[in-house]
Amino acid sequence: MKNDNFEVIKSSGKRVKFSLSKLRSSLKRSGASKETIDAIIDKVRDELYQGISTKEIYNRAFALLKKKKSYLASKYKLKKAIYELGPTGFPFERFIQEILRYSGYDTSVGEVVEGKCVSHEIDVIANIDNETIIIECKFHGEQGLNCNVKVPLYINSRYEDIKASWKANGNSTQLKNCWVVTNTRFSEDAVQYGRCSGLYLLSWDYPNNESLRDRIDRLGLYPITVSTLLTKREKQFLLSRNIVLCRQLLGDVFYLDHLGISEVRKEKILLEIEALCTT
């Protein structure tokens, strides 16, 4: 059977045609060489069967990449790693805060802002050049769940309430925009509403070339959950201490010292993280 006749099952349960180009593209994003990509695709292609899940294809490609270089596998698992920032949405808010901070913004999380009618606790507030952006984050811990139009509708109503108060009180900075950020995808009507209302929508793959995935790769700001060497318990320990970026560990190994790991293992972890942040 030809490869383009295989149907695969996505995390949502939907059956779609297997796309060799999508697999190649995701492997290319990891930074793997053409030779490595070709070798992995040949092996994965030989193991395809009708109705295979995208998760199985991912796991096979991930295992083959990890055998080559662990940091390549770390980059490849980025999407899954963002889901692993759960189960609560707070680490994801911290993660978005850090992305904005490294982009030049002054940031804060969990601040209460007065609206015209009621008070609102805002996930992230970002300031730059006397302009303020408020960011609301919608985190999903399970793959296959999209962010529907109800989310931007609700957030825009809060934003309008804050704008009314901001204008009436003559704040020193301009309230420039409101962002809605999710680790999944927006439904088509959510995107349509975002464009119409003026909200800035940011998701795993939207907008084109400026998506969450694009920003992470461009800035080298990978969540600690991408690490293939840290255990789940160790990652949760770091997240509980507000360490959400691999880059944060490069600047301060204090937290790795508190994991109770050997010097040899600590060195391996730091080498993996350094390769992630600098390649």
LODREN-850188 format. One record per residue: residue number from 1; x, y, z of N, C-alpha, C in turn; residue in one letter. Coordinates in nm, 2 decimals. Each point is the difference from the previous one (the first is absolute). Last residue first. Layout:
! LODREN-850188
ATOM   n    nc1    nc2    nc3   cac1   cac2   cac3    cc1    cc2    cc3 res
ATOM NUM      X      Y      Z      X      Y      Z      X      Y      Z   A
...
//
This chain:
! LODREN-850188
ATOM   n    nc1    nc2    nc3   cac1   cac2   cac3    cc1    cc2    cc3 res
ATOM 279   2.14   2.63   1.99   0.01  -0.06  -0.13  -0.13   0.03  -0.07   T
ATOM 278   0.10   0.11   0.47   0.10   0.07  -0.09   0.00  -0.05  -0.14   T
ATOM 277  -0.28  -0.16   0.37  -0.01   0.14   0.01   0.09   0.07  -0.10   C
ATOM 276   0.00  -0.48   0.06  -0.14   0.04  -0.04   0.00   0.15  -0.02   L
ATOM 275   0.40  -0.20   0.17  -0.02  -0.03  -0.15  -0.14   0.05  -0.05   A
ATOM 274   0.09   0.03   0.46   0.08   0.10  -0.07  -0.01  -0.02  -0.15   E
ATOM 273  -0.21  -0.31   0.28  -0.07   0.13   0.01   0.08   0.10  -0.08   I
ATOM 272   0.19  -0.42   0.05  -0.12  -0.01  -0.08  -0.07   0.13  -0.01   E
ATOM 271   0.36  -0.03   0.29   0.05  -0.01  -0.14  -0.12  -0.01  -0.10   L
ATOM 270  -0.08  -0.01   0.47   0.04   0.13  -0.04   0.05   0.01  -0.15   L
ATOM 269  -0.11  -0.42   0.19  -0.12   0.08  -0.01   0.03   0.14  -0.05   I
ATOM 268   0.35  -0.29   0.10  -0.07  -0.05  -0.12  -0.12   0.09  -0.03   K
ATOM 267   0.24   0.07   0.40   0.07   0.05  -0.11  -0.06  -0.04  -0.13   E
ATOM 266  -0.18  -0.17   0.40  -0.02   0.14  -0.01   0.07   0.06  -0.12   K
ATOM 265   0.08  -0.45   0.11  -0.13   0.02  -0.06  -0.04   0.15  -0.02   R
ATOM 264   0.40  -0.10   0.22   0.01  -0.05  -0.14  -0.13   0.02  -0.07   V
ATOM 263   0.03   0.09   0.46   0.07   0.11  -0.08   0.00  -0.04  -0.15   E
ATOM 262  -0.40  -0.20   0.30   0.15  -0.01   0.00   0.06   0.11  -0.09   S
ATOM 261  -0.47   0.07   0.26   0.05  -0.08  -0.11   0.15   0.01   0.00   I
ATOM 260  -0.38   0.23   0.27   0.07  -0.11   0.06   0.06  -0.10  -0.11   G
ATOM 259  -0.24   0.44  -0.02  -0.07  -0.12  -0.05   0.07  -0.12   0.06   L
ATOM 258   0.15   0.46   0.06  -0.10  -0.05   0.10  -0.08  -0.12  -0.05   H
ATOM 257   0.33   0.21  -0.27   0.07  -0.05   0.12  -0.10  -0.05   0.10   D
ATOM 256  -0.15   0.22  -0.38   0.04  -0.13  -0.03   0.07  -0.07   0.12   L
ATOM 255  -0.13   0.45   0.03  -0.11  -0.09   0.00   0.03  -0.14  -0.03   Y
ATOM 254   0.34   0.34  -0.03  -0.04  -0.02   0.14  -0.12  -0.10   0.01   F
ATOM 253   0.24   0.20  -0.39  -0.01  -0.14   0.02  -0.04  -0.04   0.14   V
ATOM 252  -0.04   0.44  -0.35   0.00  -0.03   0.14  -0.02  -0.15   0.02   D
ATOM 251   0.02   0.20  -0.43   0.04   0.11   0.07   0.02  -0.02   0.15   G
ATOM 250  -0.16  -0.33  -0.31   0.13   0.04  -0.04   0.06   0.11   0.09   L
ATOM 249  -0.45  -0.14   0.04   0.09  -0.09   0.07   0.15   0.03  -0.04   L
ATOM 248  -0.36   0.24  -0.21   0.01   0.04   0.14   0.10  -0.09   0.08   Q
ATOM 247  -0.13  -0.10  -0.45   0.10   0.11   0.01   0.02   0.04   0.14   R
ATOM 246  -0.34  -0.31  -0.11   0.13  -0.06   0.00   0.11   0.10   0.02   C
ATOM 245  -0.50   0.11   0.17   0.08   0.00  -0.12   0.13  -0.08   0.03   L
ATOM 244  -0.33   0.07   0.34  -0.08  -0.05  -0.12   0.08  -0.01  -0.12   V
ATOM 243   0.00   0.07   0.56   0.10  -0.02  -0.10  -0.07  -0.06  -0.12   I
ATOM 242  -0.20   0.10   0.44  -0.01   0.10  -0.11   0.11   0.00  -0.09   N
ATOM 241  -0.09  -0.32   0.36   0.08   0.11   0.04   0.01   0.11  -0.11   R
ATOM 240  -0.25  -0.39  -0.06  -0.05   0.05   0.13   0.08   0.11   0.05   S
ATOM 239   0.15  -0.23  -0.39  -0.12   0.08  -0.03  -0.06   0.06   0.13   L
ATOM 238   0.35  -0.31   0.05   0.05   0.13  -0.06  -0.12   0.09  -0.03   L
ATOM 237  -0.10  -0.43   0.15   0.07   0.07   0.11   0.05   0.14  -0.05   F
ATOM 236  -0.19  -0.30  -0.31  -0.10   0.06   0.08   0.06   0.08   0.12   Q
ATOM 235   0.29  -0.24  -0.28  -0.06   0.11  -0.08  -0.11   0.07   0.09   K
ATOM 234   0.20  -0.39   0.17   0.10   0.11   0.00  -0.06   0.12  -0.07   E
ATOM 233  -0.25  -0.40  -0.01   0.00   0.06   0.14   0.09   0.12   0.00   R
ATOM 232  -0.01  -0.25  -0.40  -0.13   0.08   0.02   0.00   0.06   0.14   K
ATOM 231   0.48  -0.08  -0.20  -0.11  -0.09   0.03  -0.13   0.09   0.02   T
ATOM 230   0.45   0.12  -0.31  -0.06   0.02   0.13  -0.12  -0.09   0.01   L
ATOM 229   0.24  -0.01  -0.40   0.08  -0.05   0.11  -0.05   0.02   0.14   L
ATOM 228  -0.16   0.16  -0.44  -0.02  -0.14   0.00   0.08  -0.07   0.11   T
ATOM 227  -0.24   0.52  -0.07   0.12  -0.08   0.03  -0.03  -0.15   0.00   S
ATOM 226  -0.32   0.37  -0.06   0.05  -0.07  -0.12   0.12  -0.09   0.03   V
ATOM 225  -0.23   0.28   0.33  -0.06  -0.13  -0.02   0.04  -0.06  -0.13   T
ATOM 224   0.12   0.44   0.15   0.09  -0.10   0.06  -0.06  -0.14  -0.03   I
ATOM 223  -0.09   0.40  -0.35  -0.04  -0.04   0.13   0.09  -0.11   0.06   P
ATOM 222   0.18   0.35  -0.37  -0.07  -0.13   0.01  -0.04  -0.02   0.15   Y
ATOM 221   0.19   0.39  -0.34  -0.06   0.00   0.13  -0.09  -0.13   0.02   L
ATOM 220   0.26   0.22  -0.39   0.06  -0.11   0.07  -0.05  -0.01   0.15   G
ATOM 219  -0.14   0.29  -0.39   0.06   0.06   0.12   0.09  -0.11   0.08   L
ATOM 218  -0.25  -0.12  -0.40   0.08   0.12  -0.03   0.08   0.05   0.12   R
ATOM 217  -0.31  -0.36   0.05   0.12  -0.04  -0.07   0.09   0.11  -0.03   D
ATOM 216  -0.40   0.10   0.22   0.08  -0.08   0.08   0.13  -0.04  -0.07   I
ATOM 215  -0.33   0.23  -0.24   0.06   0.08   0.10   0.10  -0.07   0.08   R
ATOM 214  -0.27  -0.24  -0.30   0.10   0.08  -0.07   0.07   0.09   0.10   D
ATOM 213  -0.36  -0.26   0.16   0.11  -0.08  -0.04   0.11   0.08  -0.07   R
ATOM 212  -0.39   0.22   0.11   0.07  -0.03   0.12   0.12  -0.09  -0.03   L
ATOM 211  -0.15   0.30  -0.40  -0.07  -0.09   0.09   0.09  -0.02   0.12   S
ATOM 210   0.07   0.25  -0.42   0.01   0.07   0.13  -0.08  -0.08   0.10   E
ATOM 209   0.02  -0.14  -0.46   0.14   0.06   0.02   0.02   0.07   0.13   N
ATOM 208  -0.50  -0.07  -0.12   0.11  -0.06  -0.08   0.13   0.08   0.02   N
ATOM 207  -0.35   0.02   0.41   0.00   0.02  -0.14   0.12  -0.06  -0.08   P
ATOM 206  -0.13  -0.32   0.26  -0.07   0.12  -0.05   0.05   0.12   0.08   Y
ATOM 205   0.08  -0.48   0.10   0.04   0.02  -0.15  -0.06   0.12  -0.06   D
ATOM 204  -0.04  -0.10   0.48   0.11  -0.09  -0.04   0.05   0.03  -0.14   W
ATOM 203  -0.26   0.41   0.18  -0.01  -0.14   0.03   0.12  -0.08  -0.05   S
ATOM 202  -0.25   0.53   0.07   0.13  -0.08  -0.01  -0.02  -0.14   0.05   L
ATOM 201  -0.28   0.50  -0.14  -0.01  -0.14   0.03   0.14  -0.07  -0.02   L
ATOM 200  -0.23   0.51   0.09   0.12  -0.06  -0.06   0.00  -0.15   0.05   Y
ATOM 199  -0.43   0.37  -0.08   0.08  -0.08   0.09   0.12  -0.06  -0.07   L
ATOM 198  -0.37   0.25  -0.21   0.13   0.07   0.02   0.09  -0.07   0.11   G
ATOM 197  -0.45  -0.11  -0.21   0.00   0.08   0.12   0.13   0.07   0.03   S
ATOM 196  -0.05  -0.29  -0.39  -0.11   0.10   0.00   0.00   0.09   0.12   C
ATOM 195   0.30  -0.37  -0.03   0.03   0.10  -0.10  -0.10   0.11   0.00   R
ATOM 194  -0.08  -0.36   0.29   0.12   0.08   0.04   0.04   0.10  -0.10   G
ATOM 193  -0.35  -0.29  -0.11  -0.05   0.09   0.10   0.12   0.09   0.05   Y
ATOM 192   0.09  -0.35  -0.29  -0.08   0.10  -0.07  -0.04   0.11   0.09   Q
ATOM 191   0.22  -0.38   0.18   0.09   0.08  -0.08  -0.07   0.12  -0.07   V
ATOM 190  -0.26  -0.32   0.22   0.08   0.08   0.10   0.09   0.09  -0.07   A
ATOM 189  -0.24  -0.30  -0.26  -0.09   0.11   0.04   0.07   0.08   0.11   D
ATOM 188   0.22  -0.39  -0.15  -0.01   0.10  -0.11  -0.08   0.12   0.04   E
ATOM 187   0.25  -0.26   0.39  -0.09  -0.04  -0.10  -0.02   0.11  -0.11   S
ATOM 186   0.46  -0.08   0.29  -0.13   0.07   0.00  -0.09  -0.05  -0.11   F
ATOM 185   0.40  -0.27   0.28  -0.03   0.07  -0.12  -0.13   0.08   0.02   R
ATOM 184   0.36  -0.12   0.40  -0.06  -0.09  -0.11  -0.02   0.08  -0.12   T
ATOM 183   0.16   0.19   0.40   0.10  -0.10  -0.04  -0.05  -0.10  -0.10   N
ATOM 182  -0.14   0.54   0.09  -0.03  -0.14   0.03   0.11  -0.09  -0.04   T
ATOM 181  -0.16   0.56   0.08   0.10  -0.09  -0.03  -0.04  -0.14   0.05   V
ATOM 180  -0.17   0.54  -0.11  -0.05  -0.13   0.04   0.10  -0.10  -0.04   V
ATOM 179   0.03   0.57   0.08   0.04  -0.13  -0.06  -0.08  -0.11   0.06   W
ATOM 178  -0.06   0.57  -0.06  -0.02  -0.12   0.08   0.04  -0.13  -0.08   C
ATOM 177   0.15   0.57  -0.01  -0.06  -0.12  -0.06  -0.03  -0.10   0.11   N
ATOM 176   0.16   0.47   0.08   0.02  -0.02  -0.15  -0.09  -0.12  -0.05   K
ATOM 175   0.02   0.38   0.40  -0.04  -0.14  -0.01  -0.01  -0.04  -0.15   L
ATOM 174   0.31   0.40   0.23  -0.10  -0.04  -0.09  -0.03  -0.14   0.00   Q
ATOM 173   0.19   0.30   0.43   0.04  -0.07  -0.12  -0.12  -0.03  -0.09   T
ATOM 172  -0.05   0.25   0.40   0.12   0.05  -0.05   0.05  -0.07  -0.13   S
ATOM 171  -0.53   0.04   0.16   0.12  -0.07   0.04   0.12   0.06  -0.08   N
ATOM 170  -0.50   0.14   0.08   0.11   0.06  -0.06   0.13  -0.06   0.04   G
ATOM 169  -0.48  -0.11   0.09   0.09   0.03   0.11   0.13   0.07  -0.05   N
ATOM 168  -0.36  -0.16  -0.29  -0.06   0.09   0.09   0.10   0.05   0.10   A
ATOM 167   0.13  -0.33  -0.31  -0.02   0.13  -0.07  -0.05   0.10   0.10   K
ATOM 166   0.05  -0.44   0.15   0.13   0.05  -0.03  -0.01   0.15  -0.06   W
ATOM 165  -0.39  -0.27   0.08   0.05   0.06   0.12   0.14   0.07  -0.02   S
ATOM 164  -0.20  -0.22  -0.36  -0.09   0.11   0.04   0.05   0.06   0.12   A
ATOM 163   0.22  -0.38  -0.16   0.03   0.11  -0.08  -0.09   0.12   0.04   K
ATOM 162  -0.07  -0.41   0.21   0.12   0.06   0.04   0.03   0.12  -0.08   I
ATOM 161  -0.37  -0.25  -0.13  -0.02   0.06   0.13   0.12   0.07   0.06   D
ATOM 160   0.04  -0.24  -0.40  -0.08   0.12  -0.03  -0.03   0.07   0.14   E
ATOM 159   0.22  -0.42   0.01   0.09   0.10  -0.05  -0.08   0.14  -0.02   Y
ATOM 158  -0.24  -0.38   0.12   0.08   0.04   0.11   0.09   0.12  -0.04   R
ATOM 157  -0.25  -0.22  -0.33  -0.09   0.08   0.08   0.07   0.05   0.13   S
ATOM 156   0.24  -0.28  -0.30  -0.02   0.13  -0.06  -0.10   0.09   0.09   N
ATOM 155   0.08  -0.46   0.11   0.12   0.09   0.03  -0.02   0.14  -0.05   I
ATOM 154  -0.33  -0.32  -0.11   0.00   0.03   0.15   0.11   0.09   0.03   Y
ATOM 153  -0.02  -0.16  -0.44  -0.12   0.08   0.03   0.00   0.05   0.14   L
ATOM 152   0.34  -0.30  -0.15   0.02   0.14  -0.03  -0.12   0.09   0.02   P
ATOM 151  -0.07  -0.46   0.10   0.11   0.05   0.08   0.03   0.14  -0.04   V
ATOM 150  -0.33  -0.26  -0.23  -0.05   0.05   0.13   0.11   0.07   0.08   K
ATOM 149   0.07  -0.23  -0.43  -0.03   0.14   0.00  -0.05   0.06   0.13   V
ATOM 148   0.32  -0.44   0.01  -0.11   0.04  -0.09  -0.04   0.15   0.02   N
ATOM 147   0.43  -0.36   0.04  -0.05   0.12   0.07  -0.11   0.06  -0.09   C
ATOM 146   0.16  -0.54   0.00   0.02   0.13  -0.05  -0.06   0.11   0.08   N
ATOM 145   0.19  -0.53   0.07  -0.10   0.10   0.04   0.03   0.14  -0.05   L
ATOM 144   0.28  -0.40  -0.05  -0.12  -0.02  -0.07  -0.11   0.10   0.03   G
ATOM 143   0.38  -0.15   0.36   0.01   0.03  -0.14  -0.13  -0.03  -0.07   Q
ATOM 142   0.07   0.16   0.52  -0.02  -0.12  -0.08   0.01   0.04  -0.15   E
ATOM 141   0.03   0.31   0.37   0.09  -0.11   0.04  -0.01  -0.12  -0.09   G
ATOM 140  -0.08   0.56  -0.06  -0.07  -0.13  -0.01   0.10  -0.11   0.03   H
ATOM 139  -0.06   0.57   0.08   0.08  -0.12  -0.01  -0.09  -0.12   0.00   F
ATOM 138  -0.01   0.56  -0.09  -0.09  -0.12   0.01   0.08  -0.12  -0.02   K
ATOM 137   0.09   0.56   0.14   0.05  -0.13  -0.05  -0.11  -0.11   0.02   C
ATOM 136   0.06   0.57  -0.06  -0.07  -0.10   0.07   0.04  -0.14  -0.06   E
ATOM 135   0.20   0.54   0.04   0.01  -0.13  -0.07  -0.08  -0.10   0.09   I
ATOM 134   0.09   0.57  -0.11  -0.05  -0.10   0.09  -0.01  -0.13  -0.07   I
ATOM 133   0.31   0.47  -0.07  -0.08  -0.11  -0.06  -0.05  -0.09   0.11   I
ATOM 132   0.20   0.55  -0.06  -0.03  -0.12   0.08  -0.08  -0.10  -0.08   T
ATOM 131   0.37   0.45  -0.06  -0.11  -0.07  -0.05  -0.02  -0.13   0.08   E
ATOM 130   0.38   0.32   0.02  -0.12   0.06   0.05  -0.13  -0.06  -0.06   N
ATOM 129   0.43  -0.21  -0.09  -0.02   0.14  -0.07  -0.13   0.06   0.04   D
ATOM 128  -0.03  -0.47   0.16   0.11   0.05  -0.08  -0.03   0.13  -0.06   I
ATOM 127  -0.22  -0.43   0.35   0.02   0.14  -0.03   0.13   0.02  -0.08   N
ATOM 126  -0.39  -0.40   0.18   0.13   0.03  -0.06   0.00   0.14  -0.04   A
ATOM 125  -0.28  -0.40   0.31   0.00   0.14  -0.04   0.14   0.03  -0.05   I
ATOM 124  -0.32  -0.48   0.11   0.13   0.07  -0.03  -0.02   0.14  -0.04   V
ATOM 123  -0.37  -0.25   0.18   0.10  -0.10   0.00   0.14   0.06  -0.01   D
ATOM 122  -0.42   0.25   0.23   0.05  -0.02  -0.13   0.12  -0.09   0.01   I
ATOM 121  -0.48   0.14   0.28   0.14  -0.05   0.02   0.06  -0.04  -0.14   E
ATOM 120  -0.40   0.38   0.13   0.04  -0.12  -0.08   0.15  -0.04   0.04   H
ATOM 119  -0.49   0.31   0.18   0.15  -0.02   0.00   0.03  -0.13  -0.08   S
ATOM 118  -0.45   0.31  -0.11   0.06  -0.09   0.10   0.15  -0.01  -0.01   V
ATOM 117  -0.26   0.34  -0.24  -0.10  -0.07   0.07   0.05  -0.09   0.11   C
ATOM 116   0.29   0.25  -0.28  -0.10   0.10   0.03  -0.11  -0.07   0.09   K
ATOM 115   0.48  -0.21   0.05  -0.08   0.03  -0.11  -0.11   0.11   0.03   G
ATOM 114   0.51  -0.16   0.22  -0.14   0.05   0.02  -0.06   0.03  -0.14   E
ATOM 113   0.39  -0.37   0.15  -0.02   0.13  -0.07  -0.15   0.04   0.01   V
ATOM 112   0.40  -0.36   0.23  -0.14   0.04  -0.01  -0.01   0.14  -0.06   V
ATOM 111   0.40  -0.40  -0.07  -0.04   0.13   0.06  -0.15   0.02  -0.02   E
ATOM 110   0.31  -0.39  -0.14  -0.10   0.00   0.11  -0.04   0.13   0.06   G
ATOM 109   0.48  -0.01  -0.24  -0.11  -0.10  -0.01  -0.10   0.02   0.11   V
ATOM 108   0.39   0.31  -0.31  -0.05  -0.04   0.13  -0.11  -0.10  -0.02   S
ATOM 107   0.44   0.29  -0.29  -0.12  -0.08   0.01  -0.03  -0.03   0.15   T
ATOM 106   0.28   0.30  -0.42  -0.01  -0.01   0.15  -0.13  -0.07   0.03   D
ATOM 105   0.27  -0.06  -0.48  -0.11   0.05   0.08   0.03   0.00   0.15   Y
ATOM 104   0.27  -0.18  -0.39   0.02   0.14   0.03  -0.11   0.06   0.09   G
ATOM 103   0.08  -0.47  -0.15  -0.03   0.08  -0.12   0.00   0.15   0.03   S
ATOM 102   0.05  -0.33   0.33   0.12  -0.01  -0.08  -0.02   0.07  -0.13   Y
ATOM 101  -0.37  -0.01   0.29   0.11   0.07   0.07   0.13  -0.01  -0.09   R
ATOM 100  -0.38  -0.23  -0.14  -0.02   0.14  -0.02   0.12   0.08   0.06   L
ATOM  99  -0.01  -0.46   0.06   0.01   0.02  -0.14  -0.01   0.15  -0.03   I
ATOM  98  -0.09  -0.15   0.44   0.14   0.00  -0.03   0.03   0.03  -0.15   E
ATOM  97  -0.45  -0.04   0.15   0.06   0.12   0.06   0.15   0.01  -0.04   Q
ATOM  96  -0.24  -0.39  -0.11  -0.03   0.11  -0.09   0.06   0.13   0.05   I
ATOM  95   0.05  -0.37   0.28   0.07  -0.02  -0.13  -0.02   0.11  -0.10   F
ATOM  94  -0.25  -0.01   0.40   0.14   0.04   0.03   0.09  -0.01  -0.13   R
ATOM  93  -0.44  -0.16  -0.02   0.00   0.15   0.01   0.14   0.05   0.02   E
ATOM  92  -0.06  -0.46   0.01  -0.01   0.05  -0.14   0.00   0.15   0.00   F
ATOM  91   0.00  -0.22   0.42   0.13  -0.01  -0.07  -0.01   0.05  -0.14   P
ATOM  90  -0.42  -0.02   0.23   0.09   0.10   0.05   0.14  -0.01  -0.06   F
ATOM  89  -0.41  -0.28  -0.06   0.04   0.09  -0.11   0.11   0.10   0.05   G
ATOM  88  -0.08  -0.53   0.18  -0.06   0.13   0.01   0.05   0.09  -0.11   T
ATOM  87   0.17  -0.45   0.03  -0.14   0.01  -0.03  -0.07   0.13   0.02   P
ATOM  86   0.39   0.00  -0.28  -0.11  -0.02   0.09   0.03  -0.08   0.13   G
ATOM  85   0.29   0.08  -0.38   0.01   0.11   0.10  -0.12  -0.01   0.09   L
ATOM  84   0.06  -0.29  -0.38   0.05  -0.05   0.13   0.03   0.11   0.10   E
ATOM  83  -0.14   0.09  -0.45  -0.11  -0.07   0.07   0.04  -0.04   0.14   Y
ATOM  82   0.33   0.16  -0.28  -0.08   0.11   0.05  -0.13  -0.05   0.07   I
ATOM  81   0.30  -0.31  -0.21   0.06   0.06   0.12  -0.09   0.12   0.06   A
ATOM  80  -0.11  -0.21  -0.42  -0.03  -0.09   0.12   0.05   0.06   0.13   K
ATOM  79   0.13   0.22  -0.40  -0.15   0.01   0.02  -0.04  -0.08   0.12   K
ATOM  78   0.46  -0.03  -0.12  -0.04   0.13   0.05  -0.15   0.01   0.03   L
ATOM  77   0.33  -0.36  -0.16  -0.11  -0.02   0.09  -0.06   0.13   0.05   K
ATOM  76   0.38  -0.01  -0.29  -0.10  -0.07  -0.07  -0.13  -0.01   0.08   Y
ATOM  75   0.41   0.17   0.18  -0.07   0.10  -0.09  -0.12  -0.06  -0.07   K
ATOM  74   0.26  -0.29   0.27  -0.06   0.10   0.08  -0.08   0.10  -0.08   S
ATOM  73   0.27  -0.32  -0.21  -0.13  -0.06   0.04  -0.07   0.10   0.09   A
ATOM  72   0.42   0.12  -0.13  -0.08   0.00  -0.12  -0.14  -0.06   0.03   L
ATOM  71   0.34   0.00   0.33  -0.06   0.13  -0.02  -0.08   0.01  -0.12   Y
ATOM  70   0.23  -0.40   0.11  -0.11   0.02   0.08  -0.06   0.14  -0.02   S
ATOM  69   0.24  -0.31  -0.37   0.04   0.11   0.09  -0.12   0.03   0.08   K
ATOM  68   0.01  -0.42  -0.25   0.10   0.08  -0.06   0.06   0.11   0.09   K
ATOM  67  -0.35  -0.28   0.14   0.12  -0.08  -0.02   0.11   0.08  -0.06   K
ATOM  66  -0.43   0.19   0.04   0.07   0.00   0.13   0.13  -0.09  -0.01   K
ATOM  65  -0.30   0.02  -0.37   0.08   0.12   0.02   0.08   0.00   0.12   L
ATOM  64  -0.29  -0.36  -0.07   0.11  -0.01  -0.10   0.09   0.13   0.01   L
ATOM  63  -0.40  -0.02   0.26   0.10  -0.10   0.05   0.12  -0.01  -0.09   A
ATOM  62  -0.36   0.27  -0.13   0.06   0.06   0.11   0.11  -0.10   0.05   F
ATOM  61  -0.28  -0.14  -0.35   0.10   0.10  -0.04   0.08   0.06   0.11   A
ATOM  60  -0.35  -0.30   0.12   0.11  -0.07  -0.08   0.11   0.10  -0.05   R
ATOM  59  -0.39   0.17   0.22   0.09  -0.07   0.09   0.11  -0.07  -0.07   N
ATOM  58  -0.33   0.22  -0.27   0.09   0.09   0.08   0.09  -0.07   0.09   Y
ATOM  57  -0.32  -0.26  -0.22   0.10   0.05  -0.10   0.10   0.10   0.07   I
ATOM  56  -0.37  -0.15   0.25   0.10  -0.11  -0.02   0.11   0.04  -0.10   E
ATOM  55  -0.35   0.30   0.08   0.08  -0.01   0.12   0.10  -0.11  -0.02   K
ATOM  54  -0.33   0.07  -0.32   0.11   0.10  -0.02   0.09  -0.01   0.13   T
ATOM  53  -0.27  -0.44  -0.14  -0.02   0.13   0.06   0.12   0.09  -0.03   S
ATOM  52  -0.20  -0.41  -0.32   0.11   0.03   0.10  -0.03   0.14   0.06   I
ATOM  51  -0.25  -0.24  -0.37  -0.05   0.04   0.13   0.09   0.02   0.11   G
ATOM  50   0.18  -0.28  -0.40  -0.13   0.07  -0.01  -0.06   0.02   0.14   Q
ATOM  49   0.53  -0.03  -0.04  -0.11  -0.09  -0.03  -0.13   0.08   0.01   Y
ATOM  48   0.60   0.05   0.00  -0.14   0.05  -0.01  -0.10  -0.11  -0.02   L
ATOM  47   0.50  -0.02   0.03  -0.08  -0.05   0.11  -0.15   0.05  -0.01   E
ATOM  46   0.36   0.13  -0.31  -0.01  -0.15  -0.01  -0.09  -0.06   0.11   D
ATOM  45   0.09   0.47  -0.01  -0.08  -0.04  -0.12  -0.02  -0.15   0.00   R
ATOM  44   0.30   0.19   0.32  -0.14   0.02   0.03  -0.09  -0.05  -0.11   V
ATOM  43   0.46  -0.01  -0.08  -0.04  -0.10   0.10  -0.14   0.01   0.04   K
ATOM  42   0.18   0.31  -0.31   0.00  -0.13  -0.06  -0.05  -0.11   0.10   D
ATOM  41   0.06   0.45   0.15  -0.12  -0.02  -0.08  -0.01  -0.14  -0.07   I
ATOM  40   0.39   0.12   0.25  -0.12  -0.02   0.09  -0.12  -0.02  -0.09   I
ATOM  39   0.39   0.10  -0.23   0.01  -0.13   0.06  -0.12  -0.03   0.09   A
ATOM  38   0.04   0.42  -0.20  -0.03  -0.10  -0.10   0.01  -0.14   0.06   D
ATOM  37   0.12   0.36   0.27  -0.14   0.01  -0.03  -0.04  -0.11  -0.10   I
ATOM  36   0.46   0.06   0.10  -0.07  -0.06   0.12  -0.15   0.00  -0.03   T
ATOM  35   0.27   0.20  -0.32   0.03  -0.14   0.00  -0.08  -0.07   0.12   E
ATOM  34  -0.02   0.47  -0.05  -0.07  -0.07  -0.10   0.02  -0.15   0.00   K
ATOM  33   0.07   0.26   0.46   0.05   0.01  -0.13  -0.08  -0.08  -0.10   S
ATOM  32  -0.20   0.24   0.46   0.07  -0.12  -0.05   0.05   0.02  -0.14   A
ATOM  31  -0.27   0.30   0.29   0.14   0.03  -0.04   0.08  -0.12  -0.04   G
ATOM  30  -0.48   0.07   0.11   0.08  -0.04   0.11   0.15   0.03  -0.02   S
ATOM  29  -0.34   0.07  -0.33  -0.01   0.10   0.10   0.09  -0.03   0.12   R
ATOM  28  -0.06  -0.32  -0.35   0.09   0.11  -0.04   0.00   0.11   0.11   K
ATOM  27  -0.30  -0.35   0.05   0.13  -0.05   0.02   0.10   0.11  -0.03   L
ATOM  26  -0.45   0.08  -0.11   0.02   0.00   0.15   0.14  -0.05   0.04   S
ATOM  25  -0.11  -0.01  -0.46   0.00   0.14   0.05   0.02   0.01   0.15   S
ATOM  24  -0.07  -0.42  -0.21   0.13   0.05  -0.04   0.02   0.14   0.06   R
ATOM  23  -0.42  -0.20   0.05   0.10  -0.07   0.08   0.14   0.06  -0.02   L
ATOM  22  -0.34   0.15  -0.28  -0.02   0.06   0.14   0.10  -0.07   0.10   K
ATOM  21  -0.02  -0.16  -0.45   0.06   0.14   0.00  -0.01   0.06   0.14   S
ATOM  20  -0.21  -0.42  -0.10   0.15  -0.01   0.02   0.06   0.14   0.01   L
ATOM  19  -0.51  -0.16   0.12   0.08   0.10  -0.07   0.15  -0.02   0.02   S
ATOM  18  -0.51  -0.29   0.03   0.14   0.02   0.05   0.07   0.09  -0.09   F
ATOM  17  -0.53   0.03   0.06   0.10  -0.06  -0.08   0.14   0.02   0.06   K
ATOM  16  -0.42  -0.01   0.33   0.04   0.08  -0.11   0.11  -0.08  -0.08   V
ATOM  15  -0.41  -0.02   0.43   0.09  -0.08  -0.09   0.04   0.09  -0.12   R
ATOM  14  -0.15   0.11   0.54  -0.03   0.02  -0.14   0.10  -0.08  -0.08   K
ATOM  13   0.01   0.05   0.48  -0.08  -0.11  -0.05  -0.03   0.01  -0.15   G
ATOM  12   0.28   0.29   0.29  -0.14   0.04   0.01  -0.09  -0.12  -0.04   S
ATOM  11   0.47  -0.02  -0.04  -0.03   0.00   0.14  -0.15   0.03   0.02   S
ATOM  10   0.12  -0.21  -0.48   0.05   0.11   0.08  -0.04  -0.01   0.15   K
ATOM   9   0.08  -0.38  -0.40  -0.10   0.05   0.09   0.07   0.11   0.09   I
ATOM   8   0.08  -0.20  -0.54   0.05   0.01   0.14  -0.10   0.06   0.09   V
ATOM   7   0.05  -0.26  -0.52  -0.07   0.09   0.09   0.05  -0.01   0.14   E
ATOM   6   0.21  -0.11  -0.52  -0.01  -0.03   0.14  -0.09   0.10   0.07   F
ATOM   5   0.16   0.01  -0.46  -0.13  -0.06   0.01  -0.03  -0.04   0.15   N
ATOM   4   0.41   0.20  -0.18  -0.10   0.10   0.00  -0.14  -0.06   0.01   D
ATOM   3   0.40  -0.28  -0.02  -0.01   0.08   0.12  -0.11   0.10   0.01   N
ATOM   2  -0.05  -0.46  -0.29   0.08   0.13  -0.01  -0.02   0.08   0.13   K
ATOM   1  -0.03  -0.55  -0.04  -0.08   0.12   0.00   0.09   0.12   0.00   M
//
